[in-house]
Amino acid sequence: MFDHEVTDIFFDLDHTLWDFEKNSALTFAKILVDNNVKVDLDGFLEVYAPINMQMWALYRENVISQSELRYQRLKRTFDVLRVHVSDEVINVLANDYIAHLSSFTHLLPNTVETLEYLFPRYKLHIITNGFQEVQSKKLKGSGIDHYFQKIIDSEMAGVKKPNRYIFELALDMAQVDPQNSLMVGDNLEADILGAKAMGMQVLHYNFHKDSDHGECTMIDDLIEIKNIL
């Protein structure tokens, strides 16, 4: 399956282990009501999801700042929906979203079962583009933090995946060679191509139902890892 022995596995967090879509929806269900923003939740989420992905892509490329990411994804969603929400309320929503997001703890299917299988056999780590405090709360709240030896985030690294440095930092912290490492993630550019450029082995968790890209093996369920490793 892999060209070299795997000793260390690096996981992305959001959309790979932690059910970002479900937890985000629950967060918005709370904060929109709390702030008396009258909008259909399903309609809001349908517009918000692709805008959020676009804003994250710009953030990864350092085109926009963290504060712009948090503001613009909401502002643009309300603009598309033609719902007037003041900048003051948008900023409150942006802060409330970060404050409450990590309080929801749903994981993607078979996350715990997969980690239980891998934990005795490999050293497990996290590489995430999220913010340190928020990602730490997600791991602890969902009860999976104890599986991971090293947790590397973009705030700590000062750069975001697919930047080479965050992978270098992760490998250095884990004290492992790239060829003995496996990166598992949902994002082709950030996780797969970023890690592959560093010489790491890669496995694409196809959360977004991407078409086959030929870069590496793709899986549709985390439990498939048991048949690979």
C-alpha positions in Angstrom: 0.0 0.0 0.0 2.7 2.5 1.1 6.3 2.6 -0.1 7.7 2.9 3.4 6.8 1.7 6.9 4.4 4.1 8.6 5.2 4.8 12.2 3.4 8.2 12.7 0.0 9.3 11.4 -0.9 13.0 11.2 -4.6 13.8 11.0 -6.4 16.9 10.0 -9.1 17.8 12.4 -12.1 19.6 10.9 -14.0 17.6 8.2 -11.7 14.7 8.9 -12.3 13.7 12.6 -14.5 16.5 14.0 -17.9 16.9 12.4 -17.5 20.6 11.5 -20.7 20.9 9.4 -22.9 19.4 12.2 -21.3 21.3 15.0 -21.3 24.5 13.0 -25.0 24.2 12.3 -25.8 23.6 15.9 -23.7 26.7 16.8 -25.6 28.9 14.3 -28.9 27.5 15.6 -28.0 28.9 19.0 -26.4 32.2 18.2 -28.8 33.4 15.5 -31.7 33.0 18.0 -29.7 34.5 20.9 -29.0 37.6 18.8 -32.6 37.8 17.4 -31.5 37.4 13.8 -34.6 36.2 12.0 -33.4 33.9 9.1 -34.3 30.4 8.0 -31.5 28.2 9.4 -31.4 25.7 6.5 -31.3 28.5 3.9 -28.6 30.3 5.8 -26.4 27.3 6.1 -26.8 26.4 2.4 -25.5 29.9 1.4 -22.9 30.1 4.2 -21.1 26.7 3.6 -19.6 27.5 0.2 -18.8 31.1 1.2 -17.0 29.9 4.3 -14.9 27.5 2.1 -14.1 30.4 -0.2 -13.1 32.6 2.7 -10.9 29.9 4.2 -9.1 29.4 0.9 -8.3 33.1 0.8 -7.2 32.9 4.5 -4.9 30.0 3.7 -3.3 32.1 0.9 -2.9 35.1 3.3 -5.2 37.2 1.2 -7.4 38.0 4.1 -6.8 38.2 7.9 -8.4 36.1 10.6 -10.8 39.0 11.5 -11.7 39.5 7.9 -12.5 35.8 7.5 -14.8 35.8 10.5 -16.6 39.0 9.4 -16.8 38.5 5.6 -18.2 35.0 5.7 -21.2 36.3 7.6 -21.5 39.6 5.8 -21.5 38.0 2.4 -24.0 35.3 3.5 -26.5 37.9 4.7 -26.0 40.0 1.5 -26.8 37.0 -0.7 -29.9 36.3 1.5 -30.8 40.0 1.3 -31.2 40.1 5.1 -30.0 43.3 6.6 -27.8 42.7 9.7 -25.8 45.6 11.1 -22.0 45.4 11.3 -22.3 45.5 15.1 -24.5 42.4 15.2 -22.3 40.6 12.6 -19.3 41.2 14.8 -21.2 39.9 17.8 -22.2 36.8 15.8 -18.6 36.3 14.7 -17.4 36.3 18.3 -20.2 34.2 19.6 -19.6 31.6 16.9 -16.0 31.1 18.0 -17.0 31.1 21.6 -19.7 28.4 21.2 -18.4 26.3 18.3 -16.2 24.1 20.4 -18.9 23.4 22.9 -20.5 21.0 20.4 -18.7 17.7 20.2 -20.0 15.5 17.3 -17.4 13.5 15.5 -17.5 12.0 12.0 -18.6 8.4 11.7 -16.2 5.8 13.0 -13.7 8.3 14.3 -13.4 6.7 17.7 -13.3 3.2 16.3 -10.6 4.1 13.9 -8.5 5.9 16.5 -8.9 2.9 18.9 -7.5 0.6 16.2 -4.6 2.9 15.4 -3.6 4.1 18.9 -1.8 0.9 20.0 0.0 0.5 16.6 1.1 4.1 15.6 2.0 7.4 17.1 -0.9 9.8 16.3 -0.7 13.6 15.8 -2.8 16.5 14.6 -2.0 19.1 12.0 -4.7 21.7 11.7 -5.2 25.1 10.2 -7.5 26.1 13.0 -6.9 28.5 15.9 -5.1 27.0 18.9 -7.6 27.6 21.7 -10.6 26.6 19.6 -9.0 23.4 18.3 -7.8 22.3 21.7 -11.3 22.7 23.1 -12.7 20.7 20.2 -10.3 17.8 20.9 -10.9 17.8 24.6 -14.7 18.3 24.4 -15.1 15.4 22.0 -13.0 13.2 24.2 -10.3 12.3 21.6 -7.4 14.5 22.8 -5.7 11.6 24.6 -5.1 9.8 21.4 -2.6 12.4 20.1 1.0 13.0 21.1 1.6 16.2 19.2 -0.9 18.8 18.1 0.4 21.3 15.6 -1.8 24.3 14.5 -1.4 27.1 12.1 -1.4 29.7 14.9 1.6 27.9 16.5 3.4 27.5 13.2 2.7 31.0 12.0 1.7 29.6 8.6 -1.1 27.5 7.3 -1.2 24.2 5.3 -0.1 23.7 2.5 2.9 25.9 3.6 5.9 23.6 3.9 6.9 25.0 7.3 3.9 23.7 9.2 4.7 20.1 8.0 8.4 20.6 8.8 7.4 21.8 12.3 5.1 18.8 12.8 7.8 16.3 11.7 10.4 17.9 13.9 8.1 17.9 16.9 7.2 14.3 16.3 10.8 13.4 15.6 10.0 11.3 12.6 11.2 11.2 9.0 8.7 12.3 6.3 8.8 8.9 4.5 7.7 7.1 7.7 4.8 9.6 8.2 1.2 9.4 6.8 -1.0 12.5 6.5 -4.8 11.9 6.5 -7.0 14.8 5.6 -10.0 16.0 3.6 -8.5 18.9 1.6 -6.6 18.0 -1.6 -4.6 21.2 -1.6 -3.9 21.8 2.1 -3.5 18.3 3.3 -2.6 16.0 0.5 -0.5 18.1 -1.9 1.0 20.0 1.0 2.2 16.9 2.8 3.1 15.1 -0.4 5.5 18.0 -1.3 7.3 17.3 2.0 7.8 13.7 1.1 5.1 12.4 3.4 2.8 9.6 2.5 -0.8 10.6 2.1 -4.3 9.3 2.4 -7.3 11.4 1.2 -10.5 11.2 3.3 -13.0 12.1 0.7 -15.4 14.0 2.8 -16.3 16.5 0.1 -17.0 13.7 -2.5 -14.2 15.0 -4.8 -13.6 13.2 -8.1 -10.6 10.9 -8.3 -7.5 13.0 -8.7 -4.8 10.2 -8.9 -2.6 11.8 -6.2 -3.2 9.0 -3.7 -5.7 6.5 -2.3 -9.0 8.0 -1.4 -11.4 6.6 1.3 -15.0 7.5 2.0 -15.1 6.3 5.6 -12.4 6.5 8.2 -12.9 2.8 9.1 -11.4 1.9 5.7 -8.1 2.7 7.3 -8.2 -0.6 9.1 -8.0 -2.4 5.7 -5.0 -0.3 4.7 -2.8 -0.2 7.8 
